[in-house]
Amino acid sequence: MNPNMEFAQIQLGRNGNHGNPIGVLDSRGFSDIIDSLLLLHDSRAFASGEEAVIRAWFTTYLDWLTTAKNALGEHSAKNNHGSWFLAQIIPIARYCGRDALARELCEEDKARIASQIKPEGSQPEEIRRVDGLGYSQFNLEAQFQVARQAAGLGINLWNYTAPDGASLRRALEYLRPFNTKPETWPAKQNAKLRPGFLDPLLIQAKAVWPDFTLDRK
């Protein structure tokens, strides 16, 4: 594919059949590809020159992410779309040798944590949706990815606390009571969630916060 998401999530007959900013979310899995590429660095599994071609592709894609209208629109999104934008672009920037840009974006996330999460841990931008519990988990998953990337750059988002007390840990603790009984969620949640849907984040939390318990009661 071309190194852009210009035509992602087209709505035919609208916007000249051009893509939408929300389509950038569809390439959030590139962060996993970057992890694999780092493991394969200098591997004999790559044919001669392949790694250079892949890095060049991501370098062009990174340029698109930092300049294109749709990408900038996604970057400015206040909800999970903005979080997933950071979760995608930060590892790409690091892979392309743009650590200064990656650090800038990690620092930027402090303001996003403060705006997305209330002091008691709720995420209003996600809760107001028809699947508020699922989207709250989805946004926090993105924020955890950003925090992991930031840690590699010496930036501690795991333990960052906003001036009003908001933090990633409080957001997780807010969702935790519904992990075993998602049906007790007091707001809208049309899609059925299975008990334990939050387990992957709880396991990560235990590795980050030594005093965190995995007790699901």
C-alpha positions in Angstrom: 0.0 0.0 0.0 1.0 3.6 -0.3 2.4 5.1 2.9 -0.7 7.0 3.9 -4.2 6.5 5.0 -5.7 9.1 2.7 -8.7 6.9 1.7 -9.4 5.1 5.0 -13.0 4.9 6.0 -14.4 6.5 2.9 -18.1 7.5 3.0 -19.0 7.3 -0.6 -20.6 10.5 -2.0 -19.1 12.6 0.8 -16.0 14.7 1.0 -15.2 13.9 -2.7 -14.9 10.3 -1.8 -11.8 11.0 0.3 -11.0 9.4 3.6 -11.7 10.6 7.1 -9.4 11.4 10.0 -11.0 8.6 11.9 -9.6 6.2 9.3 -6.1 6.7 10.8 -7.3 4.5 13.7 -7.3 1.5 11.3 -3.5 1.5 11.2 -3.0 1.4 14.9 -1.6 -2.2 14.5 1.5 -0.8 13.0 2.9 -0.4 16.5 3.0 -4.2 16.7 4.7 -4.4 13.3 7.4 -2.1 14.6 8.0 -4.4 17.6 8.5 -7.3 15.1 10.8 -5.3 12.9 13.0 -4.4 15.9 13.3 -8.1 16.7 14.2 -8.9 13.1 16.9 -6.3 12.8 19.9 -7.7 10.9 18.1 -11.0 10.7 18.9 -13.4 7.8 15.1 -13.6 7.4 15.4 -10.3 5.6 16.6 -10.4 2.0 19.3 -8.0 1.1 18.0 -4.4 1.2 14.5 -5.3 2.5 15.0 -3.7 5.9 16.1 -0.4 4.3 13.0 -0.4 2.1 10.7 -1.0 5.0 12.3 1.7 7.1 12.0 4.1 4.1 8.3 3.2 3.8 7.7 4.1 7.5 9.7 7.3 7.2 7.4 8.4 4.4 4.4 7.4 6.4 5.7 9.3 9.4 5.9 12.4 7.2 2.3 11.9 6.3 1.3 11.4 9.9 2.9 14.8 10.8 1.6 16.9 7.9 -1.6 15.5 6.3 -4.9 17.0 7.1 -6.5 13.7 8.0 -3.6 12.8 10.3 -3.6 16.2 12.0 -7.4 15.8 12.5 -6.9 12.5 14.2 -4.0 13.9 16.3 -6.3 16.5 17.7 -9.1 14.1 18.6 -9.9 14.4 22.3 -11.1 10.8 22.8 -9.5 7.4 22.1 -8.8 8.3 18.5 -6.2 10.8 19.7 -4.7 8.3 22.2 -4.4 5.7 19.5 -2.8 8.2 17.2 0.0 8.7 19.8 0.2 4.9 20.4 0.9 4.5 16.6 3.1 7.4 15.8 5.5 7.3 18.8 7.0 3.8 18.0 7.1 4.7 14.3 9.0 7.9 15.2 11.5 5.9 17.3 11.9 3.3 14.5 12.7 6.1 12.1 15.3 7.7 14.3 13.1 10.6 15.4 13.4 10.2 19.2 13.1 13.9 19.8 9.7 13.8 18.1 8.7 10.7 20.1 9.7 12.4 23.4 7.7 15.5 22.4 4.6 13.4 21.8 5.0 11.5 25.0 5.2 14.8 27.0 2.1 15.9 25.1 0.2 13.0 26.5 0.3 14.4 30.0 -2.2 17.0 28.9 -4.3 14.3 27.2 -4.3 12.3 30.4 -5.5 15.4 32.3 -8.3 16.1 29.8 -9.5 12.6 29.3 -9.5 11.3 32.8 -11.4 12.8 35.7 -9.9 12.8 39.2 -12.0 9.7 40.2 -10.9 7.9 37.1 -13.9 8.2 34.8 -13.4 8.9 31.1 -16.3 11.1 30.0 -15.4 11.2 26.3 -15.7 7.4 26.2 -18.6 6.9 28.7 -20.9 9.1 26.6 -20.8 6.6 23.8 -23.2 3.7 23.3 -20.5 1.3 24.5 -19.0 3.4 27.3 -17.3 0.6 29.2 -15.7 -1.0 26.2 -14.5 2.3 24.9 -13.1 3.3 28.3 -11.1 0.1 28.2 -10.1 0.7 24.6 -8.8 4.2 25.3 -6.9 3.0 28.4 -5.3 0.3 26.3 -3.9 3.0 24.0 -2.7 5.0 26.9 -0.9 2.0 28.3 0.9 1.6 25.0 1.9 5.2 25.1 3.1 4.8 28.7 5.3 1.8 27.7 6.8 3.7 24.8 7.4 6.7 27.0 9.2 4.6 29.7 11.8 3.6 27.0 12.5 7.3 26.5 12.8 8.1 30.2 9.4 9.6 30.6 7.2 8.2 33.4 3.6 8.4 32.4 2.7 5.4 34.5 3.0 7.5 37.6 2.1 10.9 36.2 -0.6 12.6 38.1 -2.4 15.6 36.6 -2.9 18.7 38.8 -6.5 17.6 39.6 -5.4 14.1 40.5 -6.2 12.2 37.3 -3.9 9.4 36.4 -3.8 6.1 34.4 -3.9 4.1 37.6 -7.1 5.9 38.7 -8.6 5.2 35.3 -7.9 1.5 35.7 -9.2 1.4 39.2 -12.4 3.1 38.1 -13.1 0.3 35.6 -11.9 -2.5 37.8 -15.1 -3.2 39.7 -16.8 -4.0 36.4 -14.2 -6.6 35.2 -16.0 -9.5 36.8 -19.5 -8.2 36.3 -19.5 -5.9 33.2 -23.3 -6.1 33.2 -23.3 -3.8 36.3 -21.9 -0.9 34.4 -24.3 2.0 35.1 -24.0 3.8 31.7 -24.6 2.5 28.2 -22.9 -0.7 27.0 -24.7 -2.3 24.1 -22.1 -4.8 23.1 -21.7 -7.6 25.6 -18.4 -7.8 27.3 -17.1 -11.0 28.9 -16.0 -11.1 32.5 -12.2 -10.6 32.6 -12.2 -8.2 29.6 -9.9 -5.9 31.6 -7.4 -8.7 32.6 -4.7 -7.8 30.1 -4.5 -4.3 31.5 -4.5 -5.5 35.1 -1.6 -7.8 34.3 0.4 -4.9 32.9 -0.5 -2.9 35.9 0.9 -5.5 38.2 4.3 -5.3 36.4 4.3 -1.5 36.6 3.0 -0.8 40.1 4.5 -3.3 42.7 1.7 -2.7 45.2 -1.0 -3.5 42.6 -2.9 -6.7 43.3 -4.5 -8.9 40.8 -7.2 -9.9 43.2 -10.4 -9.8 41.1 -12.9 -9.8 43.9 
